[in-house]
Amino acid sequence: MTAPTPEQSPTSLTAAEAAAVRDAVAEAVLGTPTGLRANLESDPDAYLRLVGASRTAAEETSRLLRDSINGARAAGHSWDALGRVLGVSRQAAQQRFSAASHTGSAGPAAAAHDGEPGHPRRKVLSPVTAFDEMAILAIEGRRGWHVVDYGTLYHVLEASDRQWEHRRLLWTPGNAARRHLEAEGWRLVGETTFPWGYYTRALDSAAEPA
């Protein structure tokens, strides 16, 4: 049996799906700025607004691509698999999109400390994936640990004397869902990334012993 071609791969978009994504981006660029589509007929400055809208779209799609790749890594996919989807080699995909090559940080281990003076205890959960992280966080939350930072395949947890809940929500446009959660006492951890945002909420119950 021959290997499936990229067009046959279940991870590839169909031609119609790819066209729909491109159309949606173009429509957002032309249709979101007030009056832009109509003003292109007669206003030279409208073309500068078009450039600005296209630049915003390019920056956002670049961010979504990077966040999507981080999400795929968190789901357990290898750089080989990502390279095939991106149409590049494993090495090229890793060099371009590896989180370590862009954050400039020393990595998640640098965030851990064992009760240094003036600081709560912290630890790093790693590796965790998109499929097991919430179950692990539920256990850690009952023991008084809550997420204060996260990245691809890891969460940074901080200790307290109370139990914590954790919640993960898919990205949605606008802030209505976030405002609703904040009204219920949930706090967004860092900034919402694509496709997930992570929230924590302290409970009145005392932390369980480990």
C-alpha positions as CSV (number, residue, x, y, z in Angstrom):
1,M,0.0,0.0,0.0
2,T,1.4,3.4,-0.9
3,A,1.6,6.2,1.6
4,P,-1.1,8.8,1.3
5,T,-0.3,12.0,-0.6
6,P,-0.5,15.3,1.3
7,E,-3.9,15.9,-0.5
8,Q,-5.1,12.6,1.0
9,S,-3.8,13.2,4.5
10,P,-6.5,13.5,7.1
11,T,-4.6,16.5,8.6
12,S,-4.8,18.5,5.4
13,L,-7.5,20.9,4.4
14,T,-9.5,20.2,1.4
15,A,-9.2,22.7,-1.5
16,A,-12.6,24.1,-0.6
17,E,-11.7,24.5,3.1
18,A,-8.5,26.3,2.2
19,A,-10.3,28.6,-0.2
20,A,-12.9,29.4,2.5
21,V,-10.2,30.3,5.0
22,R,-8.5,32.6,2.5
23,D,-11.9,34.2,1.6
24,A,-12.6,34.8,5.3
25,V,-9.3,36.6,5.8
26,A,-9.9,38.7,2.7
27,E,-13.4,39.6,3.8
28,A,-12.2,40.6,7.3
29,V,-9.6,42.9,5.8
30,L,-12.0,44.5,3.4
31,G,-15.2,44.4,5.5
32,T,-14.1,45.2,9.0
33,P,-12.7,48.8,8.6
34,T,-15.7,51.1,8.4
35,G,-16.5,52.1,4.8
36,L,-13.2,50.7,3.4
37,R,-14.8,48.6,0.6
38,A,-16.8,51.6,-0.7
39,N,-14.1,54.1,-0.3
40,L,-11.7,52.2,-2.5
41,E,-13.7,53.5,-5.5
42,S,-12.7,57.1,-5.0
43,D,-10.5,57.8,-2.0
44,P,-6.7,57.3,-2.3
45,D,-6.3,57.2,1.4
46,A,-8.5,54.2,1.6
47,Y,-5.6,52.2,0.1
48,L,-3.4,53.1,3.0
49,R,-6.2,51.9,5.3
50,L,-6.2,48.7,3.3
51,V,-2.5,48.3,3.8
52,G,-3.0,48.8,7.6
53,A,-5.8,46.3,7.7
54,S,-3.7,43.8,5.7
55,R,-0.8,44.3,8.0
56,T,-2.9,43.6,11.0
57,A,-4.3,40.4,9.4
58,A,-0.7,39.3,8.5
59,E,0.5,39.9,12.1
60,E,-2.5,38.0,13.5
61,T,-2.3,35.1,11.2
62,S,1.4,34.8,12.0
63,R,0.5,34.7,15.7
64,L,-2.2,32.2,15.1
65,L,0.2,29.9,13.2
66,R,2.7,30.0,16.0
67,D,0.1,29.4,18.7
68,S,-1.4,26.6,16.6
69,I,2.0,24.9,16.3
70,N,2.4,25.3,20.1
71,G,-1.0,23.7,20.5
72,A,-0.1,20.8,18.2
73,R,3.1,20.3,20.2
74,A,1.1,20.2,23.4
75,A,-1.2,17.6,21.8
76,G,1.9,15.4,21.4
77,H,2.7,15.9,17.7
78,S,6.4,15.7,16.6
79,W,8.3,18.3,14.6
80,D,8.4,15.7,11.8
81,A,4.5,15.8,11.6
82,L,4.5,19.5,11.8
83,G,7.1,19.8,9.1
84,R,4.9,17.7,6.8
85,V,1.9,20.0,7.3
86,L,4.0,23.1,6.8
87,G,5.8,21.7,3.8
88,V,9.2,22.0,5.3
89,S,11.8,19.8,7.0
90,R,11.6,18.9,10.6
91,Q,14.7,20.9,11.3
92,A,13.3,24.0,9.5
93,A,10.0,23.8,11.4
94,Q,11.8,23.4,14.7
95,Q,14.2,26.2,14.1
96,R,11.5,28.6,13.0
97,F,8.8,27.8,15.5
98,S,10.4,26.3,18.6
99,A,9.2,28.3,21.6
100,A,12.8,28.5,23.0
101,S,14.1,30.2,19.9
102,H,11.6,33.1,20.3
103,T,11.0,33.6,24.0
104,G,14.6,34.2,24.9
105,S,13.8,32.7,28.4
106,A,15.7,30.1,30.2
107,G,12.7,27.8,30.0
108,P,10.1,26.7,32.5
109,A,12.6,25.3,35.0
110,A,13.7,28.9,35.7
111,A,10.2,29.7,37.0
112,A,10.4,27.1,39.8
113,H,11.6,28.0,43.3
114,D,11.2,26.2,46.6
115,G,9.9,28.9,48.9
116,E,12.5,31.5,48.5
117,P,12.2,34.4,51.0
118,G,9.2,36.6,50.0
119,H,8.0,34.2,47.4
120,P,5.4,31.3,47.5
121,R,6.7,27.9,46.5
122,R,6.5,27.2,42.8
123,K,7.0,24.1,40.7
124,V,6.8,23.1,37.0
125,L,4.5,20.4,35.6
126,S,6.2,18.9,32.5
127,P,5.6,17.3,30.2
128,V,1.8,17.7,30.1
129,T,-0.3,17.5,27.0
130,A,-3.6,19.0,25.9
131,F,-5.2,15.6,26.7
132,D,-4.0,15.1,30.3
133,E,-3.3,18.6,31.7
134,M,-6.8,19.3,33.0
135,A,-7.0,16.1,35.0
136,I,-3.6,16.7,36.5
137,L,-4.5,20.3,37.3
138,A,-7.6,19.2,39.1
139,I,-5.5,17.0,41.4
140,E,-2.9,19.7,42.0
141,G,-5.7,22.3,42.6
142,R,-7.1,20.3,45.4
143,R,-3.6,20.2,46.9
144,G,-3.4,24.0,46.9
145,W,-1.5,24.6,43.6
146,H,-2.6,26.9,40.9
147,V,-1.3,27.9,37.4
148,V,0.5,31.2,37.2
149,D,2.2,30.6,33.8
150,Y,2.2,28.1,31.0
151,G,3.8,27.2,27.7
152,T,4.2,24.3,25.3
153,L,4.1,21.0,27.3
154,Y,4.4,22.7,30.8
155,H,2.5,24.6,33.5
156,V,4.1,26.7,36.3
157,L,2.2,26.2,39.6
158,E,2.3,28.2,42.7
159,A,1.4,26.9,46.2
160,S,-1.3,28.3,48.6
161,D,-3.2,27.1,51.6
162,R,-6.5,27.0,49.7
163,Q,-7.9,24.7,47.0
164,W,-8.1,26.0,43.4
165,E,-10.2,25.2,40.3
166,H,-8.8,25.3,36.8
167,R,-10.7,25.8,33.6
168,R,-9.7,25.8,29.9
169,L,-11.8,27.5,27.2
170,L,-11.4,27.7,23.4
171,W,-10.8,31.1,22.0
172,T,-13.8,33.1,21.0
173,P,-14.0,36.6,19.4
174,G,-14.7,39.4,21.8
175,N,-14.6,39.4,25.6
176,A,-18.1,38.4,26.5
177,A,-17.1,35.0,27.7
178,R,-14.1,36.4,29.7
179,R,-16.3,39.0,31.4
180,H,-18.8,36.4,32.4
181,L,-16.1,34.2,33.9
182,E,-14.5,37.1,35.7
183,A,-17.9,38.0,37.2
184,E,-17.9,34.4,38.7
185,G,-14.5,34.9,40.2
186,W,-12.3,33.2,37.5
187,R,-9.0,34.9,36.6
188,L,-7.3,34.6,33.2
189,V,-3.7,33.3,33.5
190,G,-1.5,35.6,31.3
191,E,-3.0,36.4,28.0
192,T,-5.4,34.2,26.0
193,T,-3.5,32.2,23.5
194,F,-4.9,30.3,20.5
195,P,-6.6,28.0,20.7
196,W,-6.9,27.9,24.6
197,G,-7.2,30.3,27.4
198,Y,-6.6,29.1,31.0
199,Y,-8.5,30.3,34.1
200,T,-8.1,29.8,37.8
201,R,-10.4,30.4,40.8
202,A,-9.6,30.0,44.5
203,L,-12.0,28.0,46.7
204,D,-12.8,28.5,50.4
205,S,-11.8,24.9,51.2
206,A,-8.4,24.3,52.8
207,A,-5.8,22.6,50.6
208,E,-5.6,18.8,50.9
209,P,-2.3,17.3,51.9
210,A,-0.2,15.9,49.1
